[in-house]
Amino acid sequence: MDEKEYQRKFLNLKILKGIQDYLKSAADPDAALDSDSAVYPIKVPQELLYQLVKLQGAEGADEAIHRIFRLGLTFWSERLFEESFGTAESLKMFIELVKSRNKD
């Protein structure tokens, strides 16, 4: 593995770890991460937002949008994992490589 591929995989590993931590904290609202960021505005289909607010109120609509985001983030991270590592065994081997390089 050349240095460019190593760096790409290492950055993807950091992204996947961040997503994993975020999704764990999103499942437990009391465990919010200090590093969470908010990017506004997001585009939401107007009718979806209107009907969610009408049916569930503003707080319910907000929670629904967060659930949709988490589902999309989960799907996207699974694709990133497949493209970067392919298998759990490949990921484990890469993590061992990272550990061995950090010992030096």
N, C-alpha and C positions, 0 to 999 in steps of 0.2 A: 504494500500500500504506500503510495507516494504521499508527500506532505500535504498537498492540496486536498486529496481525498480524506486524509486524516482530519484536517481542519474542518472540512465540510461535515463529516460525521460527528465530530466533537461538538460543533455548533448545533446540529440537529439533536444530539443527545441532550444538550442544555435546554433546548426548546421543549423537547418532550418531557423533561423533568419538571420544567416550569408549568407546563400544562397539567401534568399529573398532580402537582401540588395545588394548583388552582382548582382543579376539579374536586380534589379532596376537601378543600376549604369551602367550596361552593355547596357541597353536600352538608356541611356543618356550619351554619351561619354564625355561630359563636367563635369560629376559628378563622376569622378573616386574616388574610395575608397583608403584611405591611407594604409589600411591593406591588399590590394590585394597582392598576392604572385604569383610568376611564378615558375613552376617546369618544367625543361627541362631534357632530351628531351622527347617529346611525340612521340608515334609511329603513323604514318599516312600511309595508303596504298600508296605506291610509285606512282602508276598510278593515283590515285585521286589527289595527290599533283602536279604531272607533268601536268595533264590536266587542273587543276585549274590555275596554273601559266601560262600555254600556252593560256588559254581563257581569264583570268581576270587579269593577271599580279600578281606580288608578293603581292601587297597590297590587291587585290581582293581575292587571295588565303588565305591570313591571315584572312580576315574577314569571309570567308566561314568556315574556321576551327573554329573560335570563335563561329559562329552561331551553328555549329554542337555540340560544347562543351556545349553551353547554353541549347540546346534542350536535350542533355543527362543529364545535371545537373537538369533540370526541371523534367524530367521523374524520375530520381533517387530520388529527394527530395519528389516527390509525393508518391513514394513507402515507403520512410522512414516515412512520415507523417501517411500513412495508417497503417504501422506496429506499430508505437509508440502510436498513438492517435486514429486512426480509424475515428473519426467524429470531426466536428468543436466544438460540444458541449463538448466532452471529452477534447479537447484542452483547451477550456475556463475554465472548471472545474480545470484542472491542473494548469493553469496560476493563478487562484484564490488561489489554494493551495500554490503555490510559493510565492505569495504576502503575504499570511497570515503567512507563515514561516519566511519571511524576516522582518515582523513587530516585531517579538520577539527578 
